[in-house]
């Protein structure tokens, strides 16, 4: 996901703010110091589902496929 033209942030900062707002919207507490909410299986499974059902998360899809294929 690219940073919108009217936002003056790096991609990393933009993605962090996006994640933080997404979590807040879903009433999930997230911080860089305590990221365990994002380490839960249900969250990971939702990411994998997005890989399977959309054309999003290209870099995560490559990362995931590498590990899935290494297990075979």
Helices and strands as residue ranges (DSSP letters): H 11-25, G 35-39, H 41-53, H 58-70
